[in-house]
Amino acid sequence: MKSKFIIDLDLLDVNKPIAGIEAIRELNPQRHEMEQLTAILYEDLDRNVCAAVKSVTEDEFWCRGHMPGMPLMPGVVMLESVAQLSSYFTQKNDLLGADIVGFGGVDDVRFRGIVTPGDDLILMVELVKARRNRMIIAAFQGVVNGSIVLEGTLRGIPIPIAAVEEQLARKG
């Protein structure tokens, strides 16, 4: 019988990560409040799957306003977490051939539960397709306490760094 999870949860231990924040920072450009991964828990290049944890704290930038007295992790922040995990795995294994992997879109996204401070949000991605210099497509899930809270498909694209720098220079 096939598991409902991309990766068997018994293979994931938040207390025994395989890579910490410094290893993530070597491959992902996000810093400060935009860092949405705590640690990498599992990788399998043969299956093109990877898992990470986002340990959600009361100090998250969104807690004060989303929602006052009832802090719920915004769906877009959950999606950002998945995008960062997809980017980490793609960059570590040079699957796209890009300096930076950016958000290209999401499909069939479903939010099936809530994430609150104190939760460990387990994120899992399975690379479905990688077209070098074009796009990656990854199925994803987010799990809290053994229940799926988020699932869908993400597209990652190369970020055209030179074009971004040129646009910023025109504004400066």
C-alpha positions as CSV (number, residue, x, y, z in Angstrom):
1,M,0.0,0.0,0.0
2,K,1.4,3.4,-1.0
3,S,1.8,5.9,1.8
4,K,-0.3,9.1,1.6
5,F,3.0,11.0,2.4
6,I,5.7,11.8,-0.1
7,I,8.2,10.5,2.4
8,D,7.5,8.0,5.2
9,L,7.2,10.1,8.3
10,D,9.2,7.4,10.3
11,L,12.3,8.4,8.2
12,L,12.1,12.0,9.5
13,D,13.5,13.1,12.9
14,V,13.5,16.8,13.7
15,N,16.0,16.1,16.4
16,K,18.5,14.6,13.9
17,P,18.7,16.9,10.9
18,I,21.1,16.2,8.1
19,A,21.7,19.9,7.5
20,G,21.2,23.1,9.5
21,I,20.6,26.7,8.8
22,E,24.2,27.4,7.7
23,A,24.0,24.7,5.0
24,I,20.6,26.1,3.9
25,R,22.1,29.6,3.7
26,E,24.9,28.4,1.4
27,L,22.2,27.6,-1.2
28,N,19.3,29.9,-0.5
29,P,19.5,33.7,-0.5
30,Q,16.7,34.4,1.9
31,R,17.7,36.0,5.2
32,H,16.2,37.3,8.4
33,E,12.4,37.1,8.7
34,M,12.2,35.5,5.2
35,E,14.2,32.4,6.1
36,Q,11.4,29.8,6.3
37,L,13.4,26.6,6.9
38,T,14.9,25.5,10.2
39,A,16.7,22.3,9.0
40,I,16.9,19.7,6.3
41,L,15.7,16.3,7.5
42,Y,16.0,13.9,4.6
43,E,17.2,13.7,1.0
44,D,17.0,11.0,-1.6
45,L,18.4,11.9,-5.0
46,D,17.4,8.5,-6.5
47,R,13.7,9.4,-5.8
48,N,14.2,13.2,-6.1
49,V,12.7,13.8,-2.7
50,C,13.7,16.1,0.2
51,A,12.2,17.0,3.6
52,A,12.8,19.9,6.0
53,V,11.3,21.3,9.1
54,K,10.1,24.9,9.8
55,S,9.9,25.2,13.6
56,V,7.3,27.8,14.1
57,T,7.9,30.2,17.0
58,E,6.0,33.0,18.6
59,D,8.6,35.4,17.2
60,E,7.5,34.9,13.6
61,F,7.0,38.3,11.8
62,W,3.4,37.4,11.0
63,C,2.2,36.4,14.5
64,R,1.3,39.9,15.7
65,G,-1.0,40.7,12.8
66,H,-2.2,37.3,11.4
67,M,-4.4,37.2,13.4
68,P,-4.3,39.1,16.7
69,G,-4.9,36.7,19.6
70,M,-5.1,33.8,17.1
71,P,-1.7,33.5,15.2
72,L,-2.1,31.4,12.1
73,M,0.7,30.8,9.7
74,P,-0.4,32.5,6.4
75,G,-0.8,30.2,3.4
76,V,1.6,32.3,1.4
77,V,4.3,31.8,4.0
78,M,3.7,28.1,4.0
79,L,4.1,28.2,0.2
80,E,7.3,30.2,0.6
81,S,8.6,27.5,2.9
82,V,7.9,24.9,0.2
83,A,9.6,27.1,-2.4
84,Q,12.7,27.4,-0.3
85,L,12.9,23.7,0.2
86,S,12.5,23.1,-3.5
87,S,15.1,25.7,-4.2
88,Y,17.5,24.1,-1.7
89,F,17.2,20.7,-3.3
90,T,17.4,22.0,-6.8
91,Q,20.5,24.1,-6.1
92,K,22.3,21.4,-4.1
93,N,22.0,19.0,-6.9
94,D,22.3,21.6,-9.8
95,L,19.1,20.4,-11.4
96,L,18.1,23.7,-13.0
97,G,21.5,25.3,-13.8
98,A,20.5,28.7,-12.4
99,D,22.2,31.0,-9.9
100,I,18.9,31.5,-8.1
101,V,15.6,29.5,-8.3
102,G,12.5,31.6,-8.0
103,F,8.8,31.0,-7.6
104,G,7.2,30.3,-11.0
105,G,3.7,29.3,-9.8
106,V,1.7,26.8,-7.9
107,D,-1.1,24.5,-9.0
108,D,-3.8,22.5,-7.2
109,V,-2.9,23.9,-3.8
110,R,-5.0,22.9,-0.9
111,F,-4.8,24.1,2.7
112,R,-6.1,21.3,4.9
113,G,-5.2,22.4,8.4
114,I,-3.7,25.2,10.5
115,V,-0.1,25.9,11.5
116,T,0.5,27.8,14.8
117,P,3.4,28.8,17.0
118,G,4.9,25.8,18.6
119,D,4.3,23.6,15.6
120,D,7.0,21.8,13.6
121,L,5.8,22.1,10.0
122,I,7.3,19.2,8.1
123,L,7.8,20.0,4.4
124,M,8.3,17.4,1.7
125,V,8.9,17.8,-2.0
126,E,9.2,15.4,-4.8
127,L,10.7,16.7,-8.0
128,V,8.4,15.6,-10.8
129,K,10.2,17.3,-13.7
130,A,13.4,19.3,-14.2
131,R,14.1,21.1,-17.5
132,R,17.5,22.5,-17.3
133,N,17.6,26.3,-17.6
134,R,13.8,26.3,-17.8
135,M,11.7,25.0,-14.9
136,I,11.3,22.5,-12.1
137,I,8.0,21.0,-11.1
138,A,7.7,19.6,-7.6
139,A,4.8,17.9,-5.8
140,F,4.7,19.1,-2.2
141,Q,3.1,18.4,1.2
142,G,3.2,20.1,4.6
143,V,2.5,18.0,7.7
144,V,1.9,18.9,11.3
145,N,1.5,16.2,13.9
146,G,1.0,13.5,11.3
147,S,-1.7,15.4,9.4
148,I,-1.4,17.0,6.0
149,V,-2.0,20.7,6.3
150,L,-0.8,21.8,2.8
151,E,-0.4,20.1,-0.6
152,G,0.0,21.0,-4.2
153,T,2.4,21.4,-7.1
154,L,5.1,24.1,-7.3
155,R,7.0,25.5,-10.4
156,G,10.4,26.9,-9.9
157,I,12.2,29.0,-12.6
158,P,15.6,30.6,-13.0
159,I,15.8,34.1,-11.7
160,P,17.4,36.4,-14.3
161,I,19.8,38.2,-12.0
162,A,21.2,40.6,-14.6
163,A,17.7,41.7,-15.5
164,V,16.8,42.3,-11.8
165,E,20.0,44.2,-11.2
166,E,19.3,46.4,-14.3
167,Q,15.8,47.1,-13.2
168,L,16.9,48.1,-9.7
169,A,19.7,50.3,-11.2
170,R,17.1,52.2,-13.3
171,K,15.1,52.9,-10.2
172,G,18.2,54.1,-8.2
